[in-house]
Amino acid sequence: QDSTLAAAYSQLAASALGLSSIWIGMFNESKVKKIIGTKLRPTSILCIGYPVKKRPPKSRRQLKELIHVVD
């Protein structure tokens, strides 16, 4: 769980620096352990780099689109 939080905050930090990131959660664990030379269990792979093209921020939905009150 701690590694998941660390990866999520790393993505936020990367974004603040103008970098893009991709979280990979499904991979061959034994191959990754062999490649990076560890006995630790990897929980995710986080790829960080400069985007080929910048995308504009997505527009935020209005609160009334997200909340439905049932009486």
mmCIF file of the N, C-alpha and C atoms, coordinates in Angstrom:
data_MODEL
# 
_entry.id   MODEL 
# 
loop_
_atom_site.group_PDB 
_atom_site.id 
_atom_site.type_symbol 
_atom_site.label_atom_id 
_atom_site.label_alt_id 
_atom_site.label_comp_id 
_atom_site.label_asym_id 
_atom_site.label_entity_id 
_atom_site.label_seq_id 
_atom_site.pdbx_PDB_ins_code 
_atom_site.Cartn_x 
_atom_site.Cartn_y 
_atom_site.Cartn_z 
_atom_site.occupancy 
_atom_site.B_iso_or_equiv 
_atom_site.pdbx_formal_charge 
_atom_site.auth_seq_id 
_atom_site.auth_comp_id 
_atom_site.auth_asym_id 
_atom_site.auth_atom_id 
_atom_site.pdbx_PDB_model_num 
ATOM 1   N N  . GLN A 1 1  ? 0.814   -1.186  0.000   1.00 0.00 ? 1  GLN A N  1 
ATOM 2   C CA . GLN A 1 1  ? 0.000   0.000   0.000   1.00 0.00 ? 1  GLN A CA 1 
ATOM 3   C C  . GLN A 1 1  ? 0.861   1.254   0.000   1.00 0.00 ? 1  GLN A C  1 
ATOM 4   N N  . ASP A 1 2  ? 1.955   1.239   0.753   1.00 0.00 ? 2  ASP A N  1 
ATOM 5   C CA . ASP A 1 2  ? 2.826   2.411   0.778   1.00 0.00 ? 2  ASP A CA 1 
ATOM 6   C C  . ASP A 1 2  ? 3.427   2.677   -0.594  1.00 0.00 ? 2  ASP A C  1 
ATOM 7   N N  . SER A 1 3  ? 3.795   1.609   -1.307  1.00 0.00 ? 3  SER A N  1 
ATOM 8   C CA . SER A 1 3  ? 4.387   1.803   -2.628  1.00 0.00 ? 3  SER A CA 1 
ATOM 9   C C  . SER A 1 3  ? 3.356   2.357   -3.609  1.00 0.00 ? 3  SER A C  1 
ATOM 10  N N  . THR A 1 4  ? 2.113   1.971   -3.447  1.00 0.00 ? 4  THR A N  1 
ATOM 11  C CA . THR A 1 4  ? 1.051   2.491   -4.302  1.00 0.00 ? 4  THR A CA 1 
ATOM 12  C C  . THR A 1 4  ? 0.862   3.984   -4.074  1.00 0.00 ? 4  THR A C  1 
ATOM 13  N N  . LEU A 1 5  ? 0.859   4.396   -2.814  1.00 0.00 ? 5  LEU A N  1 
ATOM 14  C CA . LEU A 1 5  ? 0.748   5.828   -2.503  1.00 0.00 ? 5  LEU A CA 1 
ATOM 15  C C  . LEU A 1 5  ? 1.951   6.594   -3.033  1.00 0.00 ? 5  LEU A C  1 
ATOM 16  N N  . ALA A 1 6  ? 3.137   6.029   -2.872  1.00 0.00 ? 6  ALA A N  1 
ATOM 17  C CA . ALA A 1 6  ? 4.349   6.690   -3.361  1.00 0.00 ? 6  ALA A CA 1 
ATOM 18  C C  . ALA A 1 6  ? 4.287   6.876   -4.876  1.00 0.00 ? 6  ALA A C  1 
ATOM 19  N N  . ALA A 1 7  ? 3.811   5.861   -5.582  1.00 0.00 ? 7  ALA A N  1 
ATOM 20  C CA . ALA A 1 7  ? 3.699   5.961   -7.039  1.00 0.00 ? 7  ALA A CA 1 
ATOM 21  C C  . ALA A 1 7  ? 2.675   7.019   -7.437  1.00 0.00 ? 7  ALA A C  1 
ATOM 22  N N  . ALA A 1 8  ? 1.554   7.061   -6.731  1.00 0.00 ? 8  ALA A N  1 
ATOM 23  C CA . ALA A 1 8  ? 0.517   8.052   -7.041  1.00 0.00 ? 8  ALA A CA 1 
ATOM 24  C C  . ALA A 1 8  ? 1.031   9.472   -6.822  1.00 0.00 ? 8  ALA A C  1 
ATOM 25  N N  . TYR A 1 9  ? 1.721   9.696   -5.722  1.00 0.00 ? 9  TYR A N  1 
ATOM 26  C CA . TYR A 1 9  ? 2.265   11.034  -5.462  1.00 0.00 ? 9  TYR A CA 1 
ATOM 27  C C  . TYR A 1 9  ? 3.402   11.364  -6.427  1.00 0.00 ? 9  TYR A C  1 
ATOM 28  N N  . SER A 1 10 ? 4.130   10.356  -6.881  1.00 0.00 ? 10 SER A N  1 
ATOM 29  C CA . SER A 1 10 ? 5.164   10.580  -7.890  1.00 0.00 ? 10 SER A CA 1 
ATOM 30  C C  . SER A 1 10 ? 4.537   11.053  -9.194  1.00 0.00 ? 10 SER A C  1 
ATOM 31  N N  . GLN A 1 11 ? 3.376   10.498  -9.526  1.00 0.00 ? 11 GLN A N  1 
ATOM 32  C CA . GLN A 1 11 ? 2.672   10.944  -10.728 1.00 0.00 ? 11 GLN A CA 1 
ATOM 33  C C  . GLN A 1 11 ? 2.227   12.395  -10.599 1.00 0.00 ? 11 GLN A C  1 
ATOM 34  N N  . LEU A 1 12 ? 1.743   12.773  -9.423  1.00 0.00 ? 12 LEU A N  1 
ATOM 35  C CA . LEU A 1 12 ? 1.338   14.168  -9.208  1.00 0.00 ? 12 LEU A CA 1 
ATOM 36  C C  . LEU A 1 12 ? 2.538   15.107  -9.305  1.00 0.00 ? 12 LEU A C  1 
ATOM 37  N N  . ALA A 1 13 ? 3.660   14.709  -8.715  1.00 0.00 ? 13 ALA A N  1 
ATOM 38  C CA . ALA A 1 13 ? 4.872   15.532  -8.769  1.00 0.00 ? 13 ALA A CA 1 
ATOM 39  C C  . ALA A 1 13 ? 5.368   15.659  -10.205 1.00 0.00 ? 13 ALA A C  1 
ATOM 40  N N  . ALA A 1 14 ? 5.342   14.562  -10.954 1.00 0.00 ? 14 ALA A N  1 
ATOM 41  C CA . ALA A 1 14 ? 5.777   14.593  -12.350 1.00 0.00 ? 14 ALA A CA 1 
ATOM 42  C C  . ALA A 1 14 ? 4.902   15.543  -13.158 1.00 0.00 ? 14 ALA A C  1 
ATOM 43  N N  . SER A 1 15 ? 3.609   15.471  -12.947 1.00 0.00 ? 15 SER A N  1 
ATOM 44  C CA . SER A 1 15 ? 2.675   16.346  -13.659 1.00 0.00 ? 15 SER A CA 1 
ATOM 45  C C  . SER A 1 15 ? 2.947   17.812  -13.345 1.00 0.00 ? 15 SER A C  1 
ATOM 46  N N  . ALA A 1 16 ? 3.242   18.121  -12.092 1.00 0.00 ? 16 ALA A N  1 
ATOM 47  C CA . ALA A 1 16 ? 3.543   19.500  -11.691 1.00 0.00 ? 16 ALA A CA 1 
ATOM 48  C C  . ALA A 1 16 ? 4.807   20.014  -12.380 1.00 0.00 ? 16 ALA A C  1 
ATOM 49  N N  . LEU A 1 17 ? 5.690   19.101  -12.776 1.00 0.00 ? 17 LEU A N  1 
ATOM 50  C CA . LEU A 1 17 ? 6.929   19.478  -13.465 1.00 0.00 ? 17 LEU A CA 1 
ATOM 51  C C  . LEU A 1 17 ? 6.778   19.452  -14.990 1.00 0.00 ? 17 LEU A C  1 
ATOM 52  N N  . GLY A 1 18 ? 5.551   19.219  -15.466 1.00 0.00 ? 18 GLY A N  1 
ATOM 53  C CA . GLY A 1 18 ? 5.320   19.192  -16.905 1.00 0.00 ? 18 GLY A CA 1 
ATOM 54  C C  . GLY A 1 18 ? 5.625   17.858  -17.553 1.00 0.00 ? 18 GLY A C  1 
ATOM 55  N N  . LEU A 1 19 ? 5.762   16.821  -16.751 1.00 0.00 ? 19 LEU A N  1 
ATOM 56  C CA . LEU A 1 19 ? 6.050   15.487  -17.269 1.00 0.00 ? 19 LEU A CA 1 
ATOM 57  C C  . LEU A 1 19 ? 4.768   14.662  -17.323 1.00 0.00 ? 19 LEU A C  1 
ATOM 58  N N  . SER A 1 20 ? 4.780   13.651  -18.164 1.00 0.00 ? 20 SER A N  1 
ATOM 59  C CA . SER A 1 20 ? 3.659   12.714  -18.234 1.00 0.00 ? 20 SER A CA 1 
ATOM 60  C C  . SER A 1 20 ? 4.080   11.412  -17.575 1.00 0.00 ? 20 SER A C  1 
ATOM 61  N N  . SER A 1 21 ? 3.103   10.637  -17.158 1.00 0.00 ? 21 SER A N  1 
ATOM 62  C CA . SER A 1 21 ? 3.427   9.353   -16.539 1.00 0.00 ? 21 SER A CA 1 
ATOM 63  C C  . SER A 1 21 ? 2.370   8.324   -16.886 1.00 0.00 ? 21 SER A C  1 
ATOM 64  N N  . ILE A 1 22 ? 2.792   7.078   -16.842 1.00 0.00 ? 22 ILE A N  1 
ATOM 65  C CA . ILE A 1 22 ? 1.886   5.957   -17.067 1.00 0.00 ? 22 ILE A CA 1 
ATOM 66  C C  . ILE A 1 22 ? 2.138   4.942   -15.971 1.00 0.00 ? 22 ILE A C  1 
ATOM 67  N N  . TRP A 1 23 ? 1.064   4.500   -15.338 1.00 0.00 ? 23 TRP A N  1 
ATOM 68  C CA . TRP A 1 23 ? 1.120   3.502   -14.273 1.00 0.00 ? 23 TRP A CA 1 
ATOM 69  C C  . TRP A 1 23 ? 0.851   2.139   -14.902 1.00 0.00 ? 23 TRP A C  1 
ATOM 70  N N  . ILE A 1 24 ? 1.757   1.200   -14.715 1.00 0.00 ? 24 ILE A N  1 
ATOM 71  C CA . ILE A 1 24 ? 1.564   -0.159  -15.216 1.00 0.00 ? 24 ILE A CA 1 
ATOM 72  C C  . ILE A 1 24 ? 1.389   -1.068  -14.003 1.00 0.00 ? 24 ILE A C  1 
ATOM 73  N N  . GLY A 1 25 ? 0.246   -1.695  -13.912 1.00 0.00 ? 25 GLY A N  1 
ATOM 74  C CA . GLY A 1 25 ? -0.045  -2.541  -12.758 1.00 0.00 ? 25 GLY A CA 1 
ATOM 75  C C  . GLY A 1 25 ? -0.029  -4.026  -13.060 1.00 0.00 ? 25 GLY A C  1 
ATOM 76  N N  . MET A 1 26 ? -0.081  -4.387  -14.342 1.00 0.00 ? 26 MET A N  1 
ATOM 77  C CA . MET A 1 26 ? -0.045  -5.799  -14.723 1.00 0.00 ? 26 MET A CA 1 
ATOM 78  C C  . MET A 1 26 ? 1.220   -6.054  -15.525 1.00 0.00 ? 26 MET A C  1 
ATOM 79  N N  . PHE A 1 27 ? 2.084   -6.914  -14.993 1.00 0.00 ? 27 PHE A N  1 
ATOM 80  C CA . PHE A 1 27 ? 3.344   -7.231  -15.644 1.00 0.00 ? 27 PHE A CA 1 
ATOM 81  C C  . PHE A 1 27 ? 3.830   -8.569  -15.122 1.00 0.00 ? 27 PHE A C  1 
ATOM 82  N N  . ASN A 1 28 ? 4.840   -9.124  -15.778 1.00 0.00 ? 28 ASN A N  1 
ATOM 83  C CA . ASN A 1 28 ? 5.430   -10.387 -15.347 1.00 0.00 ? 28 ASN A CA 1 
ATOM 84  C C  . ASN A 1 28 ? 6.383   -10.096 -14.189 1.00 0.00 ? 28 ASN A C  1 
ATOM 85  N N  . GLU A 1 29 ? 5.919   -10.377 -12.989 1.00 0.00 ? 29 GLU A N  1 
ATOM 86  C CA . GLU A 1 29 ? 6.673   -10.034 -11.778 1.00 0.00 ? 29 GLU A CA 1 
ATOM 87  C C  . GLU A 1 29 ? 8.066   -10.662 -11.757 1.00 0.00 ? 29 GLU A C  1 
ATOM 88  N N  . SER A 1 30 ? 8.178   -11.927 -12.133 1.00 0.00 ? 30 SER A N  1 
ATOM 89  C CA . SER A 1 30 ? 9.487   -12.591 -12.081 1.00 0.00 ? 30 SER A CA 1 
ATOM 90  C C  . SER A 1 30 ? 10.468  -11.979 -13.082 1.00 0.00 ? 30 SER A C  1 
ATOM 91  N N  . LYS A 1 31 ? 9.980   -11.585 -14.266 1.00 0.00 ? 31 LYS A N  1 
ATOM 92  C CA . LYS A 1 31 ? 10.863  -10.949 -15.256 1.00 0.00 ? 31 LYS A CA 1 
ATOM 93  C C  . LYS A 1 31 ? 11.353  -9.594  -14.759 1.00 0.00 ? 31 LYS A C  1 
ATOM 94  N N  . VAL A 1 32 ? 10.453  -8.817  -14.166 1.00 0.00 ? 32 VAL A N  1 
ATOM 95  C CA . VAL A 1 32 ? 10.833  -7.496  -13.656 1.00 0.00 ? 32 VAL A CA 1 
ATOM 96  C C  . VAL A 1 32 ? 11.851  -7.647  -12.534 1.00 0.00 ? 32 VAL A C  1 
ATOM 97  N N  . LYS A 1 33 ? 11.627  -8.590  -11.626 1.00 0.00 ? 33 LYS A N  1 
ATOM 98  C CA . LYS A 1 33 ? 12.573  -8.817  -10.527 1.00 0.00 ? 33 LYS A CA 1 
ATOM 99  C C  . LYS A 1 33 ? 13.955  -9.172  -11.064 1.00 0.00 ? 33 LYS A C  1 
ATOM 100 N N  . LYS A 1 34 ? 13.993  -9.983  -12.117 1.00 0.00 ? 34 LYS A N  1 
ATOM 101 C CA . LYS A 1 34 ? 15.268  -10.383 -12.713 1.00 0.00 ? 34 LYS A CA 1 
ATOM 102 C C  . LYS A 1 34 ? 15.955  -9.195  -13.393 1.00 0.00 ? 34 LYS A C  1 
ATOM 103 N N  . ILE A 1 35 ? 15.184  -8.396  -14.129 1.00 0.00 ? 35 ILE A N  1 
ATOM 104 C CA . ILE A 1 35 ? 15.747  -7.253  -14.859 1.00 0.00 ? 35 ILE A CA 1 
ATOM 105 C C  . ILE A 1 35 ? 16.334  -6.215  -13.910 1.00 0.00 ? 35 ILE A C  1 
ATOM 106 N N  . ILE A 1 36 ? 15.607  -5.894  -12.829 1.00 0.00 ? 36 ILE A N  1 
ATOM 107 C CA . ILE A 1 36 ? 16.109  -4.860  -11.916 1.00 0.00 ? 36 ILE A CA 1 
ATOM 108 C C  . ILE A 1 36 ? 16.985  -5.435  -10.808 1.00 0.00 ? 36 ILE A C  1 
ATOM 109 N N  . GLY A 1 37 ? 17.113  -6.756  -10.775 1.00 0.00 ? 37 GLY A N  1 
ATOM 110 C CA . GLY A 1 37 ? 18.027  -7.393  -9.829  1.00 0.00 ? 37 GLY A CA 1 
ATOM 111 C C  . GLY A 1 37 ? 17.632  -7.225  -8.374  1.00 0.00 ? 37 GLY A C  1 
ATOM 112 N N  . THR A 1 38 ? 16.417  -7.633  -8.048  1.00 0.00 ? 38 THR A N  1 
ATOM 113 C CA . THR A 1 38 ? 15.957  -7.501  -6.671  1.00 0.00 ? 38 THR A CA 1 
ATOM 114 C C  . THR A 1 38 ? 15.181  -8.738  -6.245  1.00 0.00 ? 38 THR A C  1 
ATOM 115 N N  . LYS A 1 39 ? 15.128  -8.941  -4.951  1.00 0.00 ? 39 LYS A N  1 
ATOM 116 C CA . LYS A 1 39 ? 14.276  -9.991  -4.396  1.00 0.00 ? 39 LYS A CA 1 
ATOM 117 C C  . LYS A 1 39 ? 12.978  -9.387  -3.869  1.00 0.00 ? 39 LYS A C  1 
ATOM 118 N N  . LEU A 1 40 ? 12.900  -8.051  -3.898  1.00 0.00 ? 40 LEU A N  1 
ATOM 119 C CA . LEU A 1 40 ? 11.685  -7.369  -3.469  1.00 0.00 ? 40 LEU A CA 1 
ATOM 120 C C  . LEU A 1 40 ? 10.573  -7.617  -4.479  1.00 0.00 ? 40 LEU A C  1 
ATOM 121 N N  . ARG A 1 41 ? 9.336   -7.538  -4.026  1.00 0.00 ? 41 ARG A N  1 
ATOM 122 C CA . ARG A 1 41 ? 8.184   -7.762  -4.900  1.00 0.00 ? 41 ARG A CA 1 
ATOM 123 C C  . ARG A 1 41 ? 7.716   -6.432  -5.491  1.00 0.00 ? 41 ARG A C  1 
ATOM 124 N N  . PRO A 1 42 ? 7.874   -6.245  -6.808  1.00 0.00 ? 42 PRO A N  1 
ATOM 125 C CA . PRO A 1 42 ? 7.405   -5.000  -7.423  1.00 0.00 ? 42 PRO A CA 1 
ATOM 126 C C  . PRO A 1 42 ? 5.876   -4.960  -7.445  1.00 0.00 ? 42 PRO A C  1 
ATOM 127 N N  . THR A 1 43 ? 5.314   -3.808  -7.137  1.00 0.00 ? 43 THR A N  1 
ATOM 128 C CA . THR A 1 43 ? 3.853   -3.667  -7.124  1.00 0.00 ? 43 THR A CA 1 
ATOM 129 C C  . THR A 1 43 ? 3.334   -2.921  -8.342  1.00 0.00 ? 43 THR A C  1 
ATOM 130 N N  . SER A 1 44 ? 4.180   -2.119  -8.954  1.00 0.00 ? 44 SER A N  1 
ATOM 131 C CA . SER A 1 44 ? 3.779   -1.378  -10.147 1.00 0.00 ? 44 SER A CA 1 
ATOM 132 C C  . SER A 1 44 ? 5.026   -0.872  -10.849 1.00 0.00 ? 44 SER A C  1 
ATOM 133 N N  . ILE A 1 45 ? 4.839   -0.480  -12.087 1.00 0.00 ? 45 ILE A N  1 
ATOM 134 C CA . ILE A 1 45 ? 5.907   0.155   -12.860 1.00 0.00 ? 45 ILE A CA 1 
ATOM 135 C C  . ILE A 1 45 ? 5.396   1.539   -13.216 1.00 0.00 ? 45 ILE A C  1 
ATOM 136 N N  . LEU A 1 46 ? 6.212   2.541   -12.988 1.00 0.00 ? 46 LEU A N  1 
ATOM 137 C CA . LEU A 1 46 ? 5.813   3.915   -13.275 1.00 0.00 ? 46 LEU A CA 1 
ATOM 138 C C  . LEU A 1 46 ? 6.773   4.488   -14.311 1.00 0.00 ? 46 LEU A C  1 
ATOM 139 N N  . CYS A 1 47 ? 6.250   4.759   -15.500 1.00 0.00 ? 47 CYS A N  1 
ATOM 140 C CA . CYS A 1 47 ? 7.042   5.345   -16.583 1.00 0.00 ? 47 CYS A CA 1 
ATOM 141 C C  . CYS A 1 47 ? 6.801   6.849   -16.577 1.00 0.00 ? 47 CYS A C  1 
ATOM 142 N N  . ILE A 1 48 ? 7.881   7.614   -16.545 1.00 0.00 ? 48 ILE A N  1 
ATOM 143 C CA . ILE A 1 48 ? 7.780   9.077   -16.499 1.00 0.00 ? 48 ILE A CA 1 
ATOM 144 C C  . ILE A 1 48 ? 8.653   9.663   -17.600 1.00 0.00 ? 48 ILE A C  1 
ATOM 145 N N  . GLY A 1 49 ? 8.122   10.648  -18.325 1.00 0.00 ? 49 GLY A N  1 
ATOM 146 C CA . GLY A 1 49 ? 8.903   11.283  -19.372 1.00 0.00 ? 49 GLY A CA 1 
ATOM 147 C C  . GLY A 1 49 ? 8.195   12.507  -19.921 1.00 0.00 ? 49 GLY A C  1 
ATOM 148 N N  . TYR A 1 50 ? 8.814   13.106  -20.923 1.00 0.00 ? 50 TYR A N  1 
ATOM 149 C CA . TYR A 1 50 ? 8.230   14.280  -21.559 1.00 0.00 ? 50 TYR A CA 1 
ATOM 150 C C  . TYR A 1 50 ? 7.219   13.838  -22.607 1.00 0.00 ? 50 TYR A C  1 
ATOM 151 N N  . PRO A 1 51 ? 6.043   14.451  -22.623 1.00 0.00 ? 51 PRO A N  1 
ATOM 152 C CA . PRO A 1 51 ? 5.031   14.053  -23.608 1.00 0.00 ? 51 PRO A CA 1 
ATOM 153 C C  . PRO A 1 51 ? 5.421   14.513  -25.009 1.00 0.00 ? 51 PRO A C  1 
ATOM 154 N N  . VAL A 1 52 ? 5.001   13.743  -26.009 1.00 0.00 ? 52 VAL A N  1 
ATOM 155 C CA . VAL A 1 52 ? 5.254   14.121  -27.399 1.00 0.00 ? 52 VAL A CA 1 
ATOM 156 C C  . VAL A 1 52 ? 4.484   15.392  -27.726 1.00 0.00 ? 52 VAL A C  1 
ATOM 157 N N  . LYS A 1 53 ? 3.236   15.456  -27.272 1.00 0.00 ? 53 LYS A N  1 
ATOM 158 C CA . LYS A 1 53 ? 2.467   16.687  -27.454 1.00 0.00 ? 53 LYS A CA 1 
ATOM 159 C C  . LYS A 1 53 ? 1.686   16.961  -26.177 1.00 0.00 ? 53 LYS A C  1 
ATOM 160 N N  . LYS A 1 54 ? 1.536   18.226  -25.893 1.00 0.00 ? 54 LYS A N  1 
ATOM 161 C CA . LYS A 1 54 ? 0.813   18.637  -24.687 1.00 0.00 ? 54 LYS A CA 1 
ATOM 162 C C  . LYS A 1 54 ? -0.686  18.602  -24.959 1.00 0.00 ? 54 LYS A C  1 
ATOM 163 N N  . ARG A 1 55 ? -1.416  18.043  -24.019 1.00 0.00 ? 55 ARG A N  1 
ATOM 164 C CA . ARG A 1 55 ? -2.869  18.030  -24.114 1.00 0.00 ? 55 ARG A CA 1 
ATOM 165 C C  . ARG A 1 55 ? -3.424  19.104  -23.197 1.00 0.00 ? 55 ARG A C  1 
ATOM 166 N N  . PRO A 1 56 ? -4.467  19.776  -23.648 1.00 0.00 ? 56 PRO A N  1 
ATOM 167 C CA . PRO A 1 56 ? -5.074  20.782  -22.765 1.00 0.00 ? 56 PRO A CA 1 
ATOM 168 C C  . PRO A 1 56 ? -5.761  20.081  -21.592 1.00 0.00 ? 56 PRO A C  1 
ATOM 169 N N  . PRO A 1 57 ? -5.877  20.759  -20.462 1.00 0.00 ? 57 PRO A N  1 
ATOM 170 C CA . PRO A 1 57 ? -6.567  20.151  -19.320 1.00 0.00 ? 57 PRO A CA 1 
ATOM 171 C C  . PRO A 1 57 ? -8.023  19.849  -19.669 1.00 0.00 ? 57 PRO A C  1 
ATOM 172 N N  . LYS A 1 58 ? -8.522  18.769  -19.107 1.00 0.00 ? 58 LYS A N  1 
ATOM 173 C CA . LYS A 1 58 ? -9.927  18.420  -19.326 1.00 0.00 ? 58 LYS A CA 1 
ATOM 174 C C  . LYS A 1 58 ? -10.800 19.409  -18.567 1.00 0.00 ? 58 LYS A C  1 
ATOM 175 N N  . SER A 1 59 ? -11.939 19.732  -19.170 1.00 0.00 ? 59 SER A N  1 
ATOM 176 C CA . SER A 1 59 ? -12.842 20.643  -18.475 1.00 0.00 ? 59 SER A CA 1 
ATOM 177 C C  . SER A 1 59 ? -13.515 19.893  -17.326 1.00 0.00 ? 59 SER A C  1 
ATOM 178 N N  . ARG A 1 60 ? -13.765 20.624  -16.264 1.00 0.00 ? 60 ARG A N  1 
ATOM 179 C CA . ARG A 1 60 ? -14.402 20.025  -15.091 1.00 0.00 ? 60 ARG A CA 1 
ATOM 180 C C  . ARG A 1 60 ? -15.904 19.984  -15.295 1.00 0.00 ? 60 ARG A C  1 
ATOM 181 N N  . ARG A 1 61 ? -16.499 18.890  -14.852 1.00 0.00 ? 61 ARG A N  1 
ATOM 182 C CA . ARG A 1 61 ? -17.956 18.789  -14.928 1.00 0.00 ? 61 ARG A CA 1 
ATOM 183 C C  . ARG A 1 61 ? -18.574 19.621  -13.811 1.00 0.00 ? 61 ARG A C  1 
ATOM 184 N N  . GLN A 1 62 ? -19.764 20.103  -14.079 1.00 0.00 ? 62 GLN A N  1 
ATOM 185 C CA . GLN A 1 62 ? -20.495 20.874  -13.084 1.00 0.00 ? 62 GLN A CA 1 
ATOM 186 C C  . GLN A 1 62 ? -20.922 19.950  -11.947 1.00 0.00 ? 62 GLN A C  1 
ATOM 187 N N  . LEU A 1 63 ? -21.001 20.509  -10.747 1.00 0.00 ? 63 LEU A N  1 
ATOM 188 C CA . LEU A 1 63 ? -21.380 19.733  -9.572  1.00 0.00 ? 63 LEU A CA 1 
ATOM 189 C C  . LEU A 1 63 ? -22.740 19.065  -9.757  1.00 0.00 ? 63 LEU A C  1 
ATOM 190 N N  . LYS A 1 64 ? -23.666 19.747  -10.414 1.00 0.00 ? 64 LYS A N  1 
ATOM 191 C CA . LYS A 1 64 ? -25.004 19.175  -10.614 1.00 0.00 ? 64 LYS A CA 1 
ATOM 192 C C  . LYS A 1 64 ? -24.968 17.947  -11.531 1.00 0.00 ? 64 LYS A C  1 
ATOM 193 N N  . GLU A 1 65 ? -23.903 17.796  -12.332 1.00 0.00 ? 65 GLU A N  1 
ATOM 194 C CA . GLU A 1 65 ? -23.748 16.607  -13.170 1.00 0.00 ? 65 GLU A CA 1 
ATOM 195 C C  . GLU A 1 65 ? -23.247 15.411  -12.360 1.00 0.00 ? 65 GLU A C  1 
ATOM 196 N N  . LEU A 1 66 ? -22.636 15.668  -11.229 1.00 0.00 ? 66 LEU A N  1 
ATOM 197 C CA . LEU A 1 66 ? -22.025 14.614  -10.431 1.00 0.00 ? 66 LEU A CA 1 
ATOM 198 C C  . LEU A 1 66 ? -22.881 14.146  -9.265  1.00 0.00 ? 66 LEU A C  1 
ATOM 199 N N  . ILE A 1 67 ? -23.786 14.999  -8.807  1.00 0.00 ? 67 ILE A N  1 
ATOM 200 C CA . ILE A 1 67 ? -24.579 14.693  -7.614  1.00 0.00 ? 67 ILE A CA 1 
ATOM 201 C C  . ILE A 1 67 ? -26.047 14.561  -7.996  1.00 0.00 ? 67 ILE A C  1 
ATOM 202 N N  . HIS A 1 68 ? -26.656 13.506  -7.514  1.00 0.00 ? 68 HIS A N  1 
ATOM 203 C CA . HIS A 1 68 ? -28.089 13.300  -7.725  1.00 0.00 ? 68 HIS A CA 1 
ATOM 204 C C  . HIS A 1 68 ? -28.721 13.052  -6.363  1.00 0.00 ? 68 HIS A C  1 
ATOM 205 N N  . VAL A 1 69 ? -29.624 13.915  -5.973  1.00 0.00 ? 69 VAL A N  1 
ATOM 206 C CA . VAL A 1 69 ? -30.290 13.802  -4.676  1.00 0.00 ? 69 VAL A CA 1 
ATOM 207 C C  . VAL A 1 69 ? -31.574 13.003  -4.846  1.00 0.00 ? 69 VAL A C  1 
ATOM 208 N N  . VAL A 1 70 ? -31.708 11.972  -4.027  1.00 0.00 ? 70 VAL A N  1 
ATOM 209 C CA . VAL A 1 70 ? -32.916 11.143  -4.048  1.00 0.00 ? 70 VAL A CA 1 
ATOM 210 C C  . VAL A 1 70 ? -33.704 11.443  -2.786  1.00 0.00 ? 70 VAL A C  1 
ATOM 211 N N  . ASP A 1 71 ? -34.937 11.891  -2.956  1.00 0.00 ? 71 ASP A N  1 
ATOM 212 C CA . ASP A 1 71 ? -35.787 12.195  -1.793  1.00 0.00 ? 71 ASP A CA 1 
ATOM 213 C C  . ASP A 1 71 ? -36.586 10.986  -1.376  1.00 0.00 ? 71 ASP A C  1 
# 
